[in-house]
Amino acid sequence: MKNEKVKSTNSRHLVPFGQKVAFGLGMFANQMFPAVLGIFMVVLVQDLKFPGWMWGILFFLPRVFDAITDPIMGYISDNTKSKWGRRRQYVFLGSIIIGIAFVLMWQLYRENGVDYNFVYFLLFSLLFYLGLTIFSVPYVAMGYEMSNDFHERTSIMAVAQWIGQWAWVIAPWFWVIMYKQSLFPSADVATRTLAIYVGVVCMLFAMVPAIFIKSRSTVNENYAPLNAKAIGSSLKEIFSNFKEAFRIPQFVKLCVSTFFIFNAFNTIAAFSFFIIVYHLFDGDAGAAGIWPTLFGSLASIVTTFLVIPIVARMSKVLGKRKAFMISQSISILGYILLWFLFVPGKPYMFIFALPFFSFGIGSLFTLMMSMTSDVMDLDELNSGKRREGVFGAIYWWMVKFGFAIAGLLSGVIMSVVGFDAGAAVQPEHAITGLRIFYSGVPILGTSIALLMMHNYDLTEEKANEVRIELERRHAQKIEDEKLKLEKS
């Protein structure tokens, strides 16, 4: 009888496929901007001759700014009273800001000089990251609250990640376009032009969730006030929300596991280019051709067509925790295979490792974003509040904080192994060192995550029990309000 009740309750929260696609198109923009940004940033040093300290400031300062604004935006989004709901207006406004700011920040001209271009780029990148916060925090929260069904949440995130992965399939080919002299005389000219197309197209994709995903009015909700007078107490509540979030052990496990897997991957991500060029092609970048591009693009194609559908199915059959444990274990096998399949003179060999390698990042956000939705139900059960914006901001704050650390670690590793990016020929021990770290760091990070998640206990049965209790409380609240109205 209890199982029948769970089933009937969950059947009311299925999301139409069109709504999932609308959310996924927003994910394409959310992933395309950082994917292209990572490629365009090389132009600052390679073509516009920014010194290393300038590049470092441009890499870290906007992300520090981003880390501060994310939780504030989460709080604002969670407490917005509006006939459009809590999220849609911010997603729409943010999409306009990021589109325009992305176009403007890449309008850099050599003749303006390094100092002018540095200040210009820094100011517009801060505007871009502000827009990204306004867009992405409510957007991610919108996905969390689209359904309260245990498996439907995974389906929503699977569709979104499937669409979003196309950004990583497409983005590596910008390397080829930017440096093809028959198309553009130089890479800085290319970025000025390509930024217009990327900014406008992604802005339109980012608007789709705001326009097409339905949300109920929150005009009459009893939310905290959003005014100048309440700023002090609001900031205090934001810090309080941080502490409360990290008192939930399941949420801590999700954040820490994501931190180690995602940032171990990002620490060594740039090494694939150097390993392919210097190990497989003896330092001849011309001979390497499109193989570095193919590595990233093929891995994303494998993720899109193989990993995400398999992981979504595994999650439904085996449960989210088991699907996570299996997927990440497969990725460890992939990193081991890459040690053996980076074969000089036979670059095609690494393709055989990509299906295993891709299970790591390919499964991570599909499962983790779904599991975070389950944790938010648990939080509501304990606190009585719906805080998708705050929890989403905290989760992604951990990701961004780790991303900055990964950038530092990449440089440290290259120094430790003796790799010199300016040298035409690298010593053998430097390339061997990069290869050891390339397999070793993700294996270590993934192993820590597997240890963290081995006793994760928010199962489907427990999640459904939480959901039923929440629905009982909501029904009781409506009944109490009706009685109050009748008495008055």
N, C-alpha and C positions, 0 to 999 in steps of 0.2 A: 504494500500500500504506500509506504514511504517513497519507494522508487517511482511509483506511478505519479505521485505528487510532484516529485522533482522533475520528471519528464514533462508534465503538463505545464509546470511553471516556466521551464526553460523555453518551451515551444513558442511562447509569446514574444521572445526577444530576438528572433531571427531578423537579419538585416538584408534588404533587397540588394542584389548583386550590383545594381547601378550605383547605390550609395557607397558600396565598397570601392568601386572603380573611381568614384568622385574623390574619396579619401586618398586613394592610391595616386591619383594625378597630382595631388598636393605633395605626396611623398617624392614623386619624381623631381619636383622643383626643390624640395627640401634637401635632396641628395645631389642634384645637379650643380647647385651653386658651390658647395664645398669641393666637389669633384673637379670642377673646372678651375676653381680658385687655386687649388693645389698645383695645377699645371701652369697657370698663368704666373704664379709667384716667382717661378724660375726666371722669368723675363726680367724681373727687377734687378737681379744680380748679373745674369748672363748677358743681357743686352743694354740695360740702362745703367749698369755699373754701380749699383748701390753697394756700399761696403757692408761687411758682415754684421756690424753692430746695428746698422739701420734695418737690415732684414730681420734681425733678432727682435728689435722693438716692434716692427710691423707684425711679427708672428705672435708675440706674447701680449702686448698691450691691449689690442682689441679683444683678445680672449679673456683677459682679466676683467675688462669692462663687461663682456658677455656673461661671465660667471656671476657678477654682481647684479646685473639687471634681470637675469632669468628668474630667480626666486621671487623678486618683486613683481614681475609680470605674472608669475603664477598666482600670487596672492590677489592681484588686481582682477585677473580673469576669473578666479573662483568666486569673487564677491561682486561681480558686475550685475546690476539690475537693468534689464533691457527687454524690450519686446522681441528682440532678435536672439535672446538667450545670452549666455555668458561668453561665447567664443567668436561667433561669426564675424562681427564687426572688426575685431582685432586682426583676424586672419586676412580679411580684405584690405585693411589699412596697411598691415605689414607687408603684404605682397606688393603693393604699389611702391613702398619705400625701398624694399630690397631690389626691385627691378630697376628703378631709376638710379639708386646709389651704385649698383654694380656697373651700370653703363658708364656713369660719370667717373668712378674711381679709376677706370682703366684708360681714360683719355689723357695719357701721358706722352709728352713730346721731349725728345732728347735735348733739343735746343733750349728748353726751359731750365736745364741744369739739375743736378742731383738733389741739392738742398730743397729747391722749390718742389720738385716731384715727390720728395719724401714727405714734406708737410702736407701737400695736396692729397697724396694717397692716404696718409694717416687719418686725416679729417674725414674723408669720404668712406674709409673703411670703418671708422667708428659709427658713422651714420648707417652703413650697411649692416653692421652687427646689431645696432639698435633695432633696425627694421626686422632683422632675422629673429630677434627675441620677441618682438611684437607679433610676428607671424607664427614662429615655430612652437612657442610654449602653449598658446591656446590651441594650435592645430593638433599637436600631440595629445593634449587633454581631450579634444574633440573625439579622437579615435578611441581613447580609453572608455568614454561614456556612451559609445554607439550601441553597445549591447551588454547585458549582464549574463549572457549565456557562456558557460565555461568554454565550450568548443568554438562557438561563434566568434569569440574574441580572437582565437588563433586564426580563424578563417579571414577575419578582417585584416589582421596584421600580415598574413601570408599574401593576400592580394596586394596590399600596399607595398610590401617589400618586393614582390614580383615586378611591379611597375617601377618602383624606385631603383631597382637594380639596373634598369636600362641606362640610367645616368652613368653608371660605372662601366657599362659596355661601350657607350658612346664617347665618354670623356677622354680615354687614352688616345683616341684618333686625332685629337686636337694637336698632339705632338707632331704628327705627320703633316697636318694642314699648316701649322704655324711656321714650320721650317721648310716648306716647299716654295722655293723661290719663283716658280712659275705662277704661284698664286699671290704671294706677298713678298715685297722686297726685303723685309726684315720681320722678326718676331714681334717687336713692339708695335709695328703697323698692324700686324695680324691681330694682336690682342685688342687694339682700339676698335677694329671692325667686328671681330667675333663677339666682343662683349656686348655689342648692341643686340645682336641676334639672341645670345644667351639670355640677356637681361629681359628682353621683351617677351620671348617665348616662355621662359620660366615664370615671369610675373603672371602671365595668363593662366598657366597651369596652377599656380599657387592660389589664384582666385577661385578655382572650381569648388573646393570644399565649402568656402564661405557662401557661394551662390546656391549650391545644390544639396548640401547636407542639412536636413531639417533639424530644428531645435525648438524647444518650448520657451515661452516667455518666462522671464524671471523677475518681472516688474514687482510682483507682490511677495517675493521671497525675503526672508528675514536674514539678510546678509550684513556683514560688517560695513560701516560707511566708508566711502572712498572720497575723502576730501582732505584739504590741507591740514585741518585741525587734527585729523586722525592719523597723520603720517607717523608720529612717534609711536603710538600704540600699534600701528600696522607693522612697523619694522620689528617691534618687540614680538608681535605674533608670528612674523616670518621666522625669526630665530627659534621661537617656541615650536613652530611646525617642523623645523629641522630636527630638533631634539626628539619630538614625538615620533617622527618618521623613523629615526634610527633606533627607537625603542622596539620597533617591530622586527623581530629576528628574520622573518622571511624576506622583508624588504632589504635588510642589510646583506643577506646572502645574494640577492639579485644584483645589487649595486656593486658589491665586491667582486663577484664573478665576472660581471660585465667589464669592470675596471681592468682586471687581469687579462682577460681574453682579448678585448678590443685594443688595449694599449700595448700589449705584447706584440700583437700583429702590426700596429702602427709604428712601433719602434724599429721593426726590420723591413717595413714595406718598401722603402726606397732602395734597399739593398738589392732587390731583384734586378733592377736596371744595371747596377755595377757588376753583379755576378754574371749576368748574361753577356755584357760587353767584354769584361776582363777575363772571365773564366771560360766562357764558351767561344769567344771570338778574339781572344788574345789582345784585348784593348782596342780593337778596330771597330769604332762605332758605326762607320759606314757599312762594314760587312754585316754587323748585327741587324741592320735594316729595321724592319718592323717587328722583329722578335720581342723586344721589350714591350711594345704596344700590345702585341698578341697575348703576352702573359696576362696582363690585367684584363684585357677585353674577353679572352676566352674563359678566364676564371669567373667573370661576371655572367657570361652566357651559361656556363655550367650551373652556377647558383640559381639563375632565373628559371631554367627549364628542367633541372634535375633536383637540386638540393631543396628548394622551397616547397615544391609539391610533395616530395618524400617526407620532409620534416612535418608538414601539415598533416599528412596521413598518419605518420608515426604518433604524433601528439594525440590524435583522436583515438587511435587503437591502444596505445601503451600508456598514455598520460604525458603531461608536459615534462615532468622531471626525467622520466626514462628517455624521452625523445632527446632531451638536452644531453643527458649523459652519453647516449649512443652517438649522437652527432659530433660531440666534441672529441670523443675517443677516436672516431673516424678521422677527424682533422689531425690528430697527433700522428696517425699512420701516414697522412699526407705529407706532413713536415719531415718525417723520417724518409719517405720516398724521394722527396726533393733533394736530399743529400746525395742519393745514388743516381738520380735521373737528370741532374745537371751535368751532361756529358759533353766535353769539348768536341766540336765538329758534328755533334748530333743534337741540335737544339730542339728538334721535335720530340725528343724523349721526355722533356718535362711535362708535355701535354698529358701523359699517362698518369701523372700525379695530381693533376688539377681537380678531378672529380672528388678525390679524398680531401685534399687541401681546402676546397671550397666549402666543406661542411662546417668549418669553424665560424667564420663571419656570416656565412649564408644562413645558418640556423639561429644565430645569436639573437638578433632583434625580433625575428618572427616569434620566437618563444618568450623572450624576456619582456617584450612589451605586452604580450598577452598575460603573462604571469603578474606583471605589475598591476594590471586591471583587477585581477583577483585580490591582490593585496589591498587595493583601495576599498574593496567591499569589507575586508577585515577591519580596516581603519575606521570606516563608517560605523561598523558594529560597535567598536570600542569608544569612538569619540562623538558619534552622532553627526559628523560633518562629511560632506563630499568635497575632496580636495585634489581632484585630478590635476589641476594646474600646478599646485605646489609640489605634489609627488613627482609629476612629470619633469618639472624644473630641477628638482633635486637629483633625480636619476640622470638626466642629461648633463647636469653640472658635474657629476662624477665622471661622465664620459669626456667632457671638454677639459676638465682639470687633468685627467690622465693623458689626454692628447698632447697637452703642453709638455708634460713630463716625458712623453714618448719622443717628442722632438729633441729634447735635451739629451736623452739617452742615446739617440741615434748618433749625435755628434760625438758623445763620449766613446761609444763603441768604435767608431771610425778612427778616433785618435788612439785608442788602446791597441787596435790591431795594426796601426801604422799605415792606414790608407790615406793617400794624398790625391784629392780630387783633381788637382792641377797637373798631375804627372801623366805622361803618355803611357808609361809602363808601370804596373804595380808589382811590388815584391810578392812572391808566392805566398809568404806567411800572412800577408794582409788579406788576400782573397780567401785563403783557407780560414782565417779568423772570421771574416764576414760570413762565410758559409756555416761555420759552427754556431755563431750567434743567430743566423737566419733560421736554423732549425731548432736550436736550443732554447732561445727566449720564448717563442710561442708554446713549445712543449712544456716549459716550466710554468708559464702563465696559465695555460689550459689545465694543467695538473692541479694547480692551486684552486682553480674554479671548480673542478670536479670534486675535490675534497670538501669545498664549501657547500656544494649542492647535494652531496650524497644523502643527507638526512633532511632535505627540504620537505616539509610536511603539509603544505597547502594543496591537498589532493582534490580531485574532482568532487568526491563525496563531501569533503569538508567545505569546499567552496560553495557547493549547492546548499548545504545546511545554512551557511552564512547568508546566502541570497534569500532563502525562504524566510529566515528570521527578519531580515531587512524588509521584505515585502509585507510581512505580518505587522511590523512596526509602522510602515507607511500607511497601511490600511487602517490601523488603529488611530493614527494621527488624523486621517481624513474623517473617520467616524467621530472622533472627539470634537473636531472643528464643526461638524454638522450639528452635534448636540449643543455646542456653545451658541451657534446661530439660532437654533430653535428656542433656546432659553431666553436669548436676548430679544 
